[in-house]
Amino acid sequence: MTAPKRNVYLKTIPLTEAVAKTQAVLDRDLLLRSEIVPTHEAAGRVLSEAVFAEYSSPTFHSAAMDGIAVTAKETFTAREGSPLRLTKGESFDSVNTGNPLPENRDAVIMIENVVFVDENTVEIETPAFPWQHVRRIGEDIVATELLFPQNQQISPYDIGALLSAGIWEVRVWEKVRVCIIPTGDEVLDFEKRPEPAPGQVIESNSQVLGAMARNLDCIVDRVPPVPDVPELLEKTVEAKLNEPYHVVIICAGSSAGSKDFTRATIAKLGEVVVHGVAAMPGKPSLLGVCKDKLVAGAPGYPVSAVICFEELLTPLISWISRKPVPARPTVDAELTRKMPSKLGVEEFLRLSIGKVGDKYVATPLARGAGCITTMSRAQGVGRIPAQSEGTDQHATVHTELLVEEKRLDEVLVTVGSHDNTLDILADELMGLDTPLRLASSHVGSMGGILAVKNGSCHMAGAHLFDPETGDYNFPFIDKYLPDTDVTLINLAIRHQGFIVPKGNPQNIASITDIADGTVRFLNRQRGAGTRILFDHHLKEAGITPSAVSGYDKEEFTHMAVAVNVLTGAADTGLGIYAAAKALDLDFVPLARERYDLIIPTAHLETPQVQAVLKLLQSPTFKARIEALGGYETSLTGQIMKPGIGLGE
């Protein structure tokens, strides 16, 4: 049997060119029809034809103030100190705001400027001028005039104008109807609440893209996942093209793998317009036209699928709908580290952003196209232009925000060592009367110290042990932050050791048991306090790093190490007890250590840091830390000084 052939990309093109090429092929006038809807239900819809007023507004001369209606020329003799006396029914009539102006009256005097002598007699000291405080016929709208042109999106205010002009229903473009078709043998239908086996994934892209389409006011449907059978995929797509959908999105199968059938399906049912864009993530995106409808192939990786929708489908759906492309707020932010990039490809960076001092700082999150949580954690997205080979550290990046700008003032920027207690801290901060969001970047203890040095965070987590002094963090601060005034607050004492599978099948009891080359070890990244601790114990045991199988294989969090052990990708790795407990793994203790928060003293009085300091004194918060397992809170919330060590 011949193996399935791999697809070959057409020439990758810039995103804007991909949109323009598709617009040139797609006939939106044929694709989208108009419909009539009641005016009071038309907010957000787009007019398919001009609207002309049936009535004027107001339809009569009316009083614009409470007071008396008069004939202006009869009041010209009124003077201060020499009041003019008027008689009800003869020279004035009482009116309220909105009342029709009585016949032969052409002005209104506010009630505050009227002195009542008796029920039928008043005096005024200031003359009125013609049409004073009067709304004339057609002041707002004149019958037969153009009220709104075609393709205007109707706002809530427009509904008031339409009804005032006697327009009871309007003709608008119908809503764009989208059908999403997930594909893949490995994809499980989330509606069945499945438990994935190795090699299987729970289908979620359809729901992400569906929610994004609904934000564009689309009507969205989704079919259950379609297996990787070309004939079945073709049959499903063709069936949806024969239904009243305007856009069909095929999830996954757009790349160059042997089971990627989306391109062939679109080519068989219509025309492939774009296959491959000069963007990362999102390169395998597909656009085509079948039966005069837009058909898209969204990449299978979640972040790639999001980029495909935001950069290609959002402008196309907006164009079809005759709506402006949604615009995000933007800020300029300082990048916390250098980001190299591939020349010729526009790269999208997910960024954790907060305001530190008087500037916005942006820390790049993981680049992996499969990491949907980086979108959840990001406050913004930056772009590295296709003609650039990257962005330097401290460079200013123009950033599109995923949140309102004022929300950035509520972000606590934390950089440094990963610890599970930060998840508890993040949850507690969001539970405050004025919620605060913890933006945490896991770059290791040394990375946190450098972030403090560069003014890129409110605080940094560190647990750096110095063998010469037996102390934590201070020797490193003295070396790397000699000119920075910082305050150290303890978060917790934690237990580090070897995370091993349930039952400890390799019988690991000490560090010497991983030095015979048979145990697959998983290390932490350079600069991580856990790695420094491991190197210290290797040295004490007289073991060279080269003797440890997997010493050069790195992960960035304790939970990542634990997951690798759980799935059998590694036999063991050094990490905290809480990570082992969370995944029901076993744990071989190695050391206790102190995890501190390094806080630039200049930030101590900020609302974000003050909220943290208050939480660290809370018995409830301490109890939640201890419940994780492998933590001690005897020093939690205390200011650390050199020589305190573990407080014993």
N, C-alpha and C positions, 0 to 999 in steps of 0.2 A: 504494500500500500504506500502510495506516494505521500510524503508529509505535506501538510498545507503550506502554501507559499506565504512568505511574509509580504506585507504591504510595503510599498515604496512611497515616501512622502512626495507630494508635489512640492514645488519651490515654496519655502516658507516666506511669508510676506509680513510687513508691519501690520499691526492691529487695525490702524485707521484705513489702510488699503484694503484689508479683508472686509471691513464693513462697507466701504464704498463699492467694491466689486459685487457684493451681494445685493446692495440696493439697486445697482444698475441692472441686475438680472430679474429682480423680484418686482412684480407689478402690484403695488399696494392698493391701487384703485380697484383692481379686480379682486384682490384678496379680502379686503375688509368692506363690509356693507354698512349701510346706515339703518337706524331704527328709531322709532319714536318712543320717548319716555316721558312720564309726568315731570313737570318742571321741578316740583318739590323733591324729586328723587334724583335729580341730575347732577348733584355736586360731584366734581371730579371727572365728569364726562367731557368729551370734546365735541363741539358743534360741527356737524357735517355740512351745514348751510348757514348763511347769514340770518340773523333775526332782526326784524323791524318792529317797532313799538306799535301796539294796537291802540293804547290809550296814552294820554298825557299824564304826567305826575308832577304836581297835583293836578286834578281835573278842574279845580276851581281856585280862585284867590282865597287864601286862608291866613288866619292869624298865626304869627310865628311866636307870639308871647301871650301870656295872660295879661289882660288889661282892658282898655276901652278902644273901640273903633271910632275914628273921627274922619271928618273931611279936612285934609291938611290945610287948605287955604283959609278955613274958618278959625284956625288956631294961631295965625301969624302974629296977632297982637299980644300974645301971652309973653310976659316978662317976669324976671325974678324980682320979687317985691311988688309986682303989679299983676296978680294972678288973673287968669281968664276963667269965668264961671260958665260951665256947660250944663245943659239939661238933658236928662235921659230921654231917649226917643226923638228928641229934636236935634241935638247937636252931638250926641254920642250914644253908642250902644255897648253894653258889656260883652266881652268875648273871652273865651279860653283858647289856649294853644290848639291849633288844628281846626277851629271853627271856621265855617265859611264867612268871608267878609261880607257884612250886610251891604245891601244895595246903596249906592251913592257914597260909600265910605272908601277911603284909599290909604289909610294909615292906622297904625295901632300904637297907643302910648302904654308903656309898661305900667302895671298896677303900682309898682314902687314909686312912680312919679305922679301919682294921682292922689289928691286929697279929697275925701268924701265929706261934703258938708251935711248932706242927709241922703236918704235912699235914692233920691232922684237928681241930686245936684252934686257936681264935683268941681274942683278948681285945679288948674294946671299953671305952672310958671314957665314952662318951656314949650315953644311951638313944635309941631310935628312937620316932617317933610313928606312929600308924596312917596308912597310905598314903604314907609318906615315900618319895620317889623312885620312885613307881609310877604308870604310865599305866593308868588304869582303862578298863574296857570302855566304848566310846562316848564317851571323853573328847573326841574330835575330831568324830566323826559318829555319830549314832544312827540305826539302821535305821528307815525309813519317814518320817523327818523331811524337810522341804523343804530340798533342797540348793541349788538355784538357781531363781529365778522365770523366767517367760517373758520374752523380749526382753532377757535378759542376754547381753552379749558375752563369749565365753569367752576367758579369759586363759591363758597357759601354766601358771599356778599352779592354775587351775580344772581343768585336765586331770588333775592329780595328785589332786585331791579327788574327781573323778568316778570315776576308776579305783579309788581306795581304797574308794569306796562301792559298787563292783560294777557300775558303769554302763559297758557295753562299747560302746554306740552312743547317739547323741543325735539328736533331731529338731531341725533348724535351718531357718531361712529360706534359700532358695536364693540364690546370688550373683546380683547384678544383672548382666544381660547387656546390653551396649551395642553398638549398631552405628553407625558414623560414616560419613557419606556426603559426601565433598568434591564441590563443584560448581564449574562455571565453564569457559567456552571457553578462557580464558587460562591455566588451571591445568594444569601438567604433572605426571605421575605420577612421584614421586621414585624409585619402585622401578625405573624404566627408566633412571635416572641421566642425565637429559636435559641438554642445553645450552640454556638459555632464550634466545630471540630477543627483540628489543624488544617490549614489551607482554605478555610471558609471565612467569609466576612458577612456581617449583617448589613443589608442594603440600607443606606441612609442618604445617598446623594440626591435621590429623587425628592426627598423631603426638604433638603437644603435648597435645591433649585426651585422647588415648588413654592416655598415660602418667599423666596426672592421674587418669583414671578407674581405672586399675590401682592407683594409690595408695589408692583407696577400696575396693580388693579387688573391683573389677568384672571381669567377663570381657568383653574388648573385641575386636571385629572391625571391619574397615574394607573398603570397596569401592573400586575405582578411581574416579578423578574422573568425574563425570557432566556432560556438556556442558549448556549453557544451552538446553535444549529442554524446555518444560513437560511434554509427554507422557512423555518419557523419565524425567524426575525423578519424576513421579507414579507411573509404573510401578515404578521402583526402590524408592521409599519404601513403596509398597503391598506389594511382595514381602517387604520386611524386616519389615513389620508382621505378616505372616502366618507369620513364623519366630519361634522362641522368644526374642525379644528383649523387654526391658522398657522400654528407652530407645532412641530413634533420634535421632541428632544430625545435622542437615544443616549442613554448613560453608559459609558465605557465602550470598548471595542473600536475606538477611533485611532488607536496607535498603530504600531507596525508589527504586532505579534501575529502568530499563526492563527490565533482564534479571534482576531479583530476583524469583524465582518461589516462594520458600519459603513465604511467607504464603498464596499462592493454593493451593499444594499441600496445606498443613495444613488449610485451610478446606474443601477439596474432600473430603478423607479423614476429616475429623473437625471439631474445634472449635478455633479460635484463642482462647486465654485471655488471653495477654499479647502485645502488640506495641509495644515501646518502653518503656524504663525510664529513670527520672530519674537516670542515671549517665553519667559520662564518664571513660574510654572505656566502651563497651558499650551505648550507647543503643539500637541497632537490635535488641537481643535479642528472640527470639520463643519463646513457650511455648504448647504446645497439647496436646490429648488426642485421639488417634486410635485407634479400636478398643481403648479402655481402656488404652492405653499412652501414656507420656510422649514427646512429640515436641518437639524444641527446634531453633530456628534460631540458630546461633552466627554473629555477624558475621564478615566476611571478614578484617578487619584483625586481626593476631595478638594484640595486647594486648587489643583489645575481646573477642576470643574467650576469652581467659584470664579476663577479668573476668566474662564471661557464665557460664563454668563455675564459677569460685570463688564467685560471689555468688548464683547461681541454681541451677545444677545440683548443686553440692556439697551444699547443704542439702536439696534435693529427693531426691537419691540416698541421702543419709544417712537421711532420713525414711522412704523406701521400704524401706531396709535395716534399719530400727529401730536404727540406730547414732547415737551423738552426733555432731554436726557437729565435725570436727577443729578444735582451737583452736591458734592460733599463739602463741608467746611475744611479749610486747610490751615496749617501752621508751618512755620519753619522750625526744625528741631535739630539739635546737635547730636550727631551719631556717636555712640559710645565706643565703637570699635571699627576697625577697618573692614571693608567688605569688598573683596575682589569679585569681579563679574566677567562673564564671557562676552567678548566683543561681538557685536552684530545681533545681540539678543537683548530686548528690553526685559529687565528683571524686576519683579515685584517683591519687596521686602515687607514682611509682617513685623510691625514695630510695637514694642511696649513703650508708651510715652507718658511722661509726667512732668510737672513743673517743679524744678529744683532751683530754689533761689529765684532769680529773675529770668531764667531761660527754660525752654523746653528741651528735655533730653530724650533721645530715642535709642532703645536697645534692641537690636535685631533678634528676632526669635528664630527657632529652627527653620531651616530652608526646605525641609522635606515636603514634597508635594502631597504626601499622604497624611500629613499631620494637621488634621482639621482643628485640633485644640489650639494651634497657633493663631487661627482666626478668632477663636473664642477669647483668647488672652490678649489679643492685640487691641490697641487703641487707635492704630492708624496703619496706613500702607504707604510706603515710599517707593519710588521708582529709580532704578539705575538706567540711564538712557542706553540705547543700543550701541551708540558710538563711544561709550565709555568702558574702560576695563575695570571699573570699580570706584569705590568711594573711600576716601581716607578717614581715619579716626578724627573726630572733632569737626568734620565737615558738616556744613548745614544742608539738611535734606528737606526739600519741600514735600510735605506729608499731607495726604488726604485722611481726614479723621473718620473713624468708625463710630465715634461718640461725639456729643456736643463739646465744644471747646471748653465750656465752663466745668465740664466733668473732669478735665485734666487737673484742676485745682484740688480735686478730691482723690487723687491717686497718690499712694505712698510707694515711692520707688525704692525697691530693695534689690541689691545686687550682691552676689557672693555664693556661699556654700548652700547647697540644698539641704533642707531638713523638713521632715513631715510636720513638725510643729508650725511651720509657716502656713500650712493649709488650715490649721485650727485658727491661727491668727487672722488669716484672710476671712474666714467665716465670721469670726467675732467682730471684725471691723465692719463688715457689711450689715451686722445686726444692730449697730449703733443708731441712735435717733437721727444723727446725720451720718449716713453710711459713707465709708471710705473704701476704696478699692486698692488691694495690694497688688502691685505689678512686680512680680519677682522673676529675676533672671538668674539662672543657675550657671555661674561661670567659675565656681570654686572660690575658696577663701582668698587666695592671692588676687584673683580677678576682682573680688569685692574691695580689697584694700586699694587696688589701682583705681577703681571707680570712685572711691572716696577721695583719692588724691586728685582726680580729674574733675571733681565737683559734679559727678554724674548720678548721684543717688542721695536719698535721705538717710539711708543706713545700709550697712553691709553685714551679712552673717559670716562669722569666721570661727574656726576651731583649730587654730594652728598651734601645735605643740613644739616647744623648743627643748630638745634634750639637754642642752648645756645648763639651762636655768631651771628646768622642770616647770616652767610657767607657760601660760597660754596667751597667744596673740600679742602681748606687749613687746616682746623682743622684735617681732616683725613690724610692728607699728613704729618702734624707735628707728628701725632701719629704713623703712619705705615711706613713712609719713613724719619725718622729723620736724617739718614746719607746719603741720596741720593739727589744730586743736580738736581733739576728739574725746568723746566720753564712751566708755564701755559699759554696757548693761547686760547682765547675764540673762539668757533666755532659758537655758536648762543645762543640766549635766546629762549626758547621754551615753549609752553603752554601745561600743563598736565591737564587731567581731565578724566571724565568717558566716555568711548566709549559705545554708546547705539545704538540699532536698529533704523532704520529710523522711525521717529515719536515718539520716546521715549515712547513706550507703557507702561512702568512701572512708568512713570512720575517721574524719578529720577531728583531731583533738587539739592541735597546736599549729603554729606557723611552720614547723619542720615537716609537717605532713603534706605540704603542698610543694615541696622542693625536689621531688623525685622525678618530675616531668610527666607523671601519669594523670595528675589532676589538672583539669582545664580551668584556669583562673581568669577572672574578669576584673580588670583594674579600673580605677577612676582616672580622670583626665589630669594632665600636668597642672600643678598649682592648686589642686584640691587638697584640703586638709586631710581627707581620708587617705590620699596617696602618700602624703608626707608622713602620716602616722604609720602606714604600711612599710615605707622605706626605712623608717626608724627601727621597726621591729625586725625587718630583714637584717639590718646591719647588726643589731644586738645578737641575733641568732647566727651570724656569720654566713648568711645566705646571699649569694649574688643574684641580682635581678634576672640574669640570663638563665638561672636554674629554674625559674618559675614559668611554666608553660602558660602563655597568654598574658604575660606581664605588659606587653605592648598593646593589648586590646583594651580600649577605653570606653567608659560610659560616663554620663554627666549627672546622674542622680542615683540615690540609693534605691529608689523604686525600679529604675531601669535595670540595675544589677539584680534585684530580686526577681524580676520578670524573666530575665535570661536564665536564672537558676531554675525557676519554676518550669520553664518550657524545655529545659535540657540543653540549651545553647551553651551553658557553662556549668561546671561542677560546683563552683563556689566563687564568691567575691566578697570583698570586705565592705561592710555596711552597718547600718544601725539596726538594733533589735526590732524597732517599730516597723521597719520595712519587711523583715522576715515574718513578723506576726501578722501583718496586714494580708499576706498571701499564704498564710498557714504553712510556712517553711520552718525548718529548724535553725538553731543559732548556736554558734560556738563562741563564747565571749573571748575578747582579746584585751580590751582596755576600756576604761571610763575616761571621758573627756569633757571639756567645758565648751559649750557653744555660746558665743557672745554676739551681741549686736554692736557694731562699731558705728557710732553716730557722730557726725561732725557737730561740734558744740554749737555752731551757728544755726543748726536746724532743731535744736532741742525744744524751742518754744513754738515751733510750727504746730498747727492743729493736728497734722498727721502723726507726728512723733509723740505729741502729748497724749493722743488717744492710745498709742501703743504702750506708753509708760503706765497709763492708768490700767489698761488691761492686764499688764504683767503683775499688778498688785491684787488682781481679782482671784479669790479662792476658786471660783467656778472655772476660770481659765486654767489655773494650775491643775485642777482636777481633770480637766480634759486632756492636758498634756500627759499626766501620769497614766491616764486610761489607755494611751497609745501603747504603753509598755516600753521598758528600757529607758525611762527618763526619771530624773530626780529634779525636784523643784526647790531644793533647800537654798539655792542662791538666786532663784528666778526674781527678776526685778531689781536686784541690788547693783549698785555701781561697783565695778571691779577696779582693783588697784594692783600694781605689780606685786607678785609674791603671794597672792591669795591662793593660786593653784586651784584645787578642787574644794577648798574651804575646810580642809581637815587639819 
